[in-house]
Amino acid sequence: MADMARLSATVYGRVQGVYFRYFVRNIARRLGLKGYVRNLGSGDAVEVQAEGEKPQLDRLLEQIKVGPPGAWVKRVEIDWSDYSGRFTNFSIRY
């Protein structure tokens, strides 16, 4: 089994109101990742918390840096940490 890890990412730009959360959720589920995505109160950022196999997290990160059509990703702040196993699925938090 590949190394397990946790990815914490904050994505800045035009990432709210462009289906960014659904985009991330769908990709994360397809990759077998667990965690959540949510809008931040600033109106220009989305938080992603994802756990799973490191290669799958890298693939998610590649997609996050681009985003769905209509999004404009200005920057992504990334933090890697140890896998916790605390998530049971990948969801959108409101």
Contact map, one row per residue, 1 for C-alpha under 8 A:
1110000000000000000000000000000000000000000000000000000000000000000000000000000000000000000000
1111000000000000000000000000000000000000000000000000111000000000000000000000000000000000000000
1111100000000000000000000000000000000000000000000000110000000000000000000000000000000000000000
0111110000000000000000000000000000000000000000000011110000000000000000000000000001100000000000
0011111000000000000000000000000000000000000000000011110010000000000000000000000111100000000000
0001111100000000000000000000000000000000000000001111000010000000000000000000000111110000000000
0000111110000000000000000000000000000000000000011110000010000000000000000000011110000000000000
0000011111000000000000000000000000000000000000111100000000000000000000000000011110000000000000
0000001111100000000000000000000000000000000000111000000000000000000000000001111000000000000000
0000000111110000000000000000000000000000000011110000000000000000000000000001110000000000000000
0000000011111010000000000000000000000000000011110000000000000001100000001111100000000000000000
0000000001111110000000000000000000000000000111000000000000000000000000001111000000000000000000
0000000000111110000000000000000000000000000110000000000000000000000000111110000000000000000000
0000000000011111110000000000000000000000000110000000000000000000000000111100000000000000000000
0000000000111111111100000000000000000000000111000000000000000000001000111000000000000000000000
0000000000000111111100000000000000000010001111000000000000000000000000000000000000000000000000
0000000000000111111100000000000000000000000000000000000000000000000000000000000000000000000000
0000000000000111111100000000000000000000000000000000000000000000000111100000000000000000000000
0000000000000011111111100000000000000000000000000000000000000000000100000000000000000000000000
0000000000000011111111110000000000000000000000000000000000000000001100100000000000000000000000
0000000000000000001111111000000000001110000001000000000000000000000000000000000000000000000100
0000000000000000001111111100000000000000000000000000000000000000000000000000000000000000000100
0000000000000000001111111110000000000000000000000000000000000000001100000000000000000000000000
0000000000000000000111111111000000001000000000000000000000010001000000000000000000000000000000
0000000000000000000011111111100000011000000000000000000000000000000000000000000000000000011100
0000000000000000000001111111110000000000000000000000000000000000000000000000000000000000000000
0000000000000000000000111111111000000000000000000000000000010000000000000000000000000000000000
0000000000000000000000011111111111000000000000000100000000010000000000000000000000000000010000
0000000000000000000000001111111111000000000000000000000000000000000000000000000000000000110000
0000000000000000000000000111111110000000000000000000000000000000000000000000000000000000000000
0000000000000000000000000011111110000000000000000000000100010000000000000000000000000000000000
0000000000000000000000000001111111000000000000000001000100000000000000000000000000000000000000
0000000000000000000000000001111111100000000000000111100110000000000000000000000000000000110000
0000000000000000000000000001100111110000000000000111000000000000000000000000000000000011111000
0000000000000000000000000000000011111000000000011110000000000000000000000000000000000011111000
0000000000000000000000001000000001111100000000011100000000000000000000000000000000000000011110
0000000000000000000010011000000000111110000001111000000000000000000000000000000000000000011110
0000000000000000000010000000000000011111000001110000000000000000000000000000000000000000000111
0000000000000001000010000000000000001111101011100000000000000000000000000000000000000000000011
0000000000000000000000000000000000000111111111100000000000000000000000000000000000000000000000
0000000000000000000000000000000000000011111010000000000000000000000000000000000000000000000000
0000000000000000000000000000000000000001111110000000000000000000000000000000000000000000000000
0000000000000001000000000000000000000011111110000000000000000000000000000000000000000000000000
0000000000011111000000000000000000000001011111000000000000000000000000000000000000000000000000
0000000001111111000000000000000000000011111111100000000000000000000000000000000000000000000000
0000000001110011000010000000000000001111000111110000000000000000000000000000000000000000000000
0000000111100000000000000000000000001111000011111000000000000000000000000000000000000000000000
0000001111100000000000000000000000111100000001111100000000000000000000000000000000000000000000
0000011110000000000000000000000000111000000000111110000000000000000000000000000000000000000000
0000011100000000000000000001000011110000000000011111000010000000000000000000000000000000010000
0001111000000000000000000000000011100000000000001111100010000000000000000000000000111010000000
0001110000000000000000000000000111000000000000000111110110000000000000000000000000100000000000
0111100000000000000000000000000010000000000000000011111110000000000000000000000000000000000000
0111100000000000000000000000000000000000000000000001111111000000000000000000000000000000000000
0100000000000000000000000000000000000000000000000000111111100000000000000000000000000000000000
0000000000000000000000000000001110000000000000000001111111110000000000000000000000000000000000
0000111000000000000000000000000010000000000000000111111111111000000000000000000000000000000000
0000000000000000000000000000000000000000000000000000011111111100000000000000000000000000000000
0000000000000000000000000000000000000000000000000000001111111110000000000000000000000000000000
0000000000000000000000010011001000000000000000000000000111111111000000000000000000000000000000
0000000000000000000000000000000000000000000000000000000011111111100000000000000000000000000000
0000000000000000000000000000000000000000000000000000000001111111110000000000000000000000000000
0000000000000000000000000000000000000000000000000000000000111111111000000000000000000000000000
0000000000100000000000010000000000000000000000000000000000011111111000000000000000000000000000
0000000000100000000000000000000000000000000000000000000000001111111000001011000000000000000000
0000000000000000000000000000000000000000000000000000000000000111111100111000000000000000000000
0000000000000010000100100000000000000000000000000000000000000011111110111000000000000000000000
0000000000000000011100100000000000000000000000000000000000000000011111100000000000000000000000
0000000000000000010000000000000000000000000000000000000000000000001111100000000000000000000000
0000000000000000010000000000000000000000000000000000000000000000000111110000000000000000000000
0000000000001110010100000000000000000000000000000000000000000000011111111000000000000000000000
0000000000001110000000000000000000000000000000000000000000000000011001111100000000000000000000
0000000000111110000000000000000000000000000000000000000000000000111000111111000000000000000000
0000000000111100000000000000000000000000000000000000000000000000000000011111000000000000000000
0000000000111000000000000000000000000000000000000000000000000000100000001111100000000000000000
0000000011110000000000000000000000000000000000000000000000000000100000001111110000000000000000
0000000011100000000000000000000000000000000000000000000000000000000000000011111000000000000000
0000001111000000000000000000000000000000000000000000000000000000000000000001111100000000000000
0000001110000000000000000000000000000000000000000000000000000000000000000000111110000000000000
0000111100000000000000000000000000000000000000000000000000000000000000000000011111000000000000
0000111100000000000000000000000000000000000000000000000000000000000000000000001111100000000000
0001110000000000000000000000000000000000000000000000000000000000000000000000000111110000000000
0001110000000000000000000000000000000000000000000011000000000000000000000000000011111000000000
0000010000000000000000000000000000000000000000000010000000000000000000000000000001111100000000
0000000000000000000000000000000000000000000000000010000000000000000000000000000000111111000000
0000000000000000000000000000000000000000000000000000000000000000000000000000000000011111000000
0000000000000000000000000000000001100000000000000010000000000000000000000000000000001111110000
0000000000000000000000000000000001100000000000000000000000000000000000000000000000001111110000
0000000000000000000000000000100011100000000000000000000000000000000000000000000000000011111000
0000000000000000000000001001100011111000000000000100000000000000000000000000000000000011111100
0000000000000000000000001000000001111000000000000000000000000000000000000000000000000000111110
0000000000000000000011001000000000011100000000000000000000000000000000000000000000000000011111
0000000000000000000000000000000000011110000000000000000000000000000000000000000000000000001111
0000000000000000000000000000000000000110000000000000000000000000000000000000000000000000000111
